[in-house]
């Protein structure tokens, strides 16, 4: 599957939101002028249409999780056919991706870095190496760093930084052992993401 390798700041300026695409401890405002649109005349903003709002929310969510349009649309269809609220179902699917779970456990500072760890076979699920970032993690699954990858400096630094901030409540992580458990699916209110998923549903329901 293809992936975006262009400027991350440009993407965040396009949707006017910090999407956690950049690693490091520096404030995002020091790296990217998110409130300034890319282009020759960045301050000339027109009134956004209803369709534009729907598109922006969809792009925010897609960029944040680093998913191409075709797969994102497939996730939406799956969420729409499942029981419950479509928007919330979509979040649960996205949060269950292996690359996202690795990110949530603090093994990587960004989802892109987590995706790379998975692709490079540094991650095990229930003692089996899995190198597919879109692998769907289930409740109770154990996620481990492979023994030969435990000395990677970026993983150690990421764990130290994320543990100082606090790990999310729906995973349990043993920092010294570099292993964790996906204990449950998160509640929508726990995600603390400033995205209106109802507009994403409206976009695909047109």
C-alpha positions as CSV (number, residue, x, y, z in Angstrom):
1,X,0.0,0.0,0.0
2,X,1.2,3.5,-0.8
3,X,1.8,6.0,1.9
4,X,2.2,9.7,2.2
5,X,5.9,10.8,2.4
6,X,5.5,14.6,1.8
7,X,5.7,17.5,4.3
8,X,3.8,16.8,7.5
9,X,3.4,20.5,8.4
10,X,1.7,21.1,5.0
11,X,-0.9,18.5,5.8
12,X,-1.6,19.9,9.2
13,X,-1.9,23.5,7.9
14,X,-4.3,22.3,5.2
15,X,-6.8,21.0,7.8
16,X,-5.8,23.6,10.5
17,X,-5.2,21.1,13.2
18,X,-2.3,19.4,15.1
19,X,-2.6,15.7,13.9
20,X,0.4,14.4,16.0
21,X,2.4,13.7,12.9
22,X,5.6,15.3,14.3
23,X,7.7,13.7,17.0
24,X,9.8,15.4,19.6
25,X,9.2,17.5,22.7
26,X,9.1,20.9,21.0
27,X,5.7,22.6,20.8
28,X,4.0,22.1,17.4
29,X,3.7,25.8,17.0
30,X,7.5,26.1,16.9
31,X,7.6,23.6,14.0
32,X,4.5,24.4,12.0
33,X,2.3,27.4,11.6
34,X,-0.9,25.4,11.7
35,X,-3.2,28.4,11.5
36,X,-1.6,29.5,8.2
37,X,-2.7,27.7,5.0
38,X,-0.1,26.6,2.5
39,X,0.1,28.4,-0.8
40,X,1.0,31.8,-2.3
41,X,-1.7,33.7,-0.4
42,X,-2.1,31.9,2.9
43,X,-4.2,34.5,4.7
44,X,-6.9,34.7,2.0
45,X,-9.5,32.4,3.5
46,X,-13.0,32.1,2.1
47,X,-16.0,31.0,3.9
48,X,-16.0,27.2,4.2
49,X,-19.0,25.4,2.8
50,X,-20.9,22.6,4.4
51,X,-19.2,20.1,2.0
52,X,-15.9,21.7,2.9
53,X,-16.4,21.2,6.6
54,X,-17.3,17.5,6.0
55,X,-14.3,17.0,3.8
56,X,-12.0,18.7,6.3
57,X,-13.2,16.5,9.2
58,X,-12.8,13.4,7.0
59,X,-9.3,14.4,6.0
60,X,-8.3,15.3,9.6
61,X,-9.2,11.8,10.7
62,X,-7.6,10.0,7.7
63,X,-4.4,12.0,8.0
64,X,-4.2,11.5,11.7
65,X,-4.3,7.7,11.4
66,X,-2.2,7.7,8.2
67,X,-4.6,5.8,6.0
68,X,-5.2,6.0,2.3
69,X,-8.6,6.9,1.0
70,X,-9.5,3.5,-0.4
71,X,-8.9,1.7,2.9
72,X,-10.5,4.5,4.9
73,X,-13.7,4.2,2.9
74,X,-13.6,0.4,3.5
75,X,-13.4,1.1,7.2
76,X,-16.3,3.4,7.0
77,X,-18.5,0.8,5.2
78,X,-17.6,-1.7,7.9
79,X,-18.5,0.8,10.6
80,X,-21.8,1.6,8.9
81,X,-22.9,-2.0,8.8
82,X,-21.9,-2.7,12.4
83,X,-24.3,-2.3,15.3
84,X,-24.1,1.1,17.1
85,X,-23.2,4.6,16.1
86,X,-21.3,4.7,12.8
87,X,-18.9,7.4,13.8
88,X,-18.0,5.8,17.1
89,X,-17.6,2.4,15.3
90,X,-15.2,4.0,12.9
91,X,-13.1,5.3,15.8
92,X,-13.0,1.8,17.4
93,X,-11.8,0.2,14.1
94,X,-9.0,2.8,13.7
95,X,-8.0,2.4,17.3
96,X,-7.7,-1.3,16.9
97,X,-5.1,-1.1,14.2
98,X,-1.8,-2.6,15.3
99,X,0.2,0.5,14.4
100,X,-2.1,2.7,16.4
101,X,-2.0,0.3,19.4
102,X,1.8,0.3,19.3
103,X,1.6,4.1,19.3
104,X,-0.9,4.2,22.2
105,X,1.4,1.9,24.2
106,X,4.2,4.4,23.9
107,X,6.6,2.3,21.8
108,X,6.7,5.0,19.2
109,X,6.3,8.8,19.3
110,X,4.1,9.0,16.2
111,X,1.8,6.5,14.3
112,X,4.2,6.7,11.3
113,X,7.0,5.6,13.5
114,X,4.8,2.8,15.0
115,X,3.9,1.7,11.4
116,X,7.6,1.4,10.6
117,X,8.3,-0.7,13.7
118,X,5.6,-3.1,12.6
119,X,6.7,-3.2,9.0
120,X,10.3,-3.9,10.1
121,X,9.2,-6.9,12.2
122,X,10.0,-5.4,15.5
123,X,6.5,-6.1,17.0
124,X,5.0,-9.4,18.2
125,X,1.3,-10.1,18.9
126,X,0.8,-13.0,21.3
127,X,4.4,-14.2,20.7
128,X,4.0,-14.2,16.9
129,X,5.7,-11.6,14.7
130,X,3.2,-9.5,12.8
131,X,4.4,-7.0,10.1
132,X,1.0,-5.8,8.9
133,X,0.2,-2.3,10.3
134,X,-3.5,-2.7,9.6
135,X,-3.7,-5.9,11.6
136,X,-6.8,-5.7,13.9
137,X,-5.8,-6.1,17.6
138,X,-8.4,-7.8,19.8
139,X,-9.1,-7.2,23.5
140,X,-6.7,-9.2,25.6
141,X,-4.0,-9.4,22.9
142,X,-0.4,-9.0,24.1
143,X,1.9,-6.7,22.2
144,X,5.6,-7.1,22.6
145,X,8.8,-5.6,21.3
146,X,11.0,-8.4,19.8
147,X,14.1,-9.2,21.8
148,X,16.5,-8.0,19.2
149,X,14.7,-4.7,18.9
150,X,14.6,-3.9,22.6
151,X,17.9,-2.0,22.4
152,X,16.7,0.4,19.8
153,X,17.3,3.9,21.2
154,X,14.2,5.4,19.6
155,X,12.0,2.8,21.4
156,X,13.6,3.4,24.8
157,X,13.4,7.2,24.4
158,X,9.8,7.0,23.3
159,X,8.8,4.9,26.3
160,X,10.5,7.2,28.7
161,X,8.8,10.3,27.1
162,X,5.4,8.7,26.9
163,X,5.5,7.3,30.5
164,X,6.3,10.7,31.8
165,X,3.2,12.0,30.0
166,X,1.0,9.0,31.0
167,X,-0.2,6.1,29.0
168,X,-3.9,5.8,27.9
169,X,-6.2,3.8,30.2
170,X,-7.3,1.1,27.8
171,X,-3.8,-0.4,27.5
172,X,-1.5,-1.8,30.2
173,X,2.3,-1.5,29.6
174,X,5.3,-2.9,31.4
175,X,7.9,-0.4,30.5
176,X,11.0,-2.5,31.6
177,X,9.8,-5.6,29.8
178,X,8.6,-3.6,26.7
179,X,5.3,-5.5,26.6
180,X,1.7,-4.5,26.9
181,X,-1.9,-5.7,26.8
182,X,-4.8,-4.2,24.8
183,X,-7.2,-4.5,27.7
184,X,-10.3,-3.0,26.1
185,X,-11.7,-0.8,23.4
186,X,-11.7,2.9,24.4
187,X,-14.8,5.0,24.9
188,X,-15.2,7.9,22.5
189,X,-14.9,10.4,25.3
190,X,-11.5,9.0,26.3
191,X,-10.0,9.7,22.9
192,X,-10.0,13.4,23.5
193,X,-9.9,14.1,19.7
194,X,-11.3,17.4,18.5
195,X,-12.9,15.8,15.4
196,X,-16.6,15.8,14.6
197,X,-17.1,12.3,13.3
198,X,-20.8,13.1,12.4
199,X,-19.5,15.2,9.5
200,X,-17.4,12.3,8.3
201,X,-20.6,10.2,8.3
202,X,-22.4,13.0,6.4
203,X,-19.6,13.1,3.9
204,X,-19.9,9.4,3.0
205,X,-23.7,9.5,3.2
206,X,-24.1,12.0,0.4
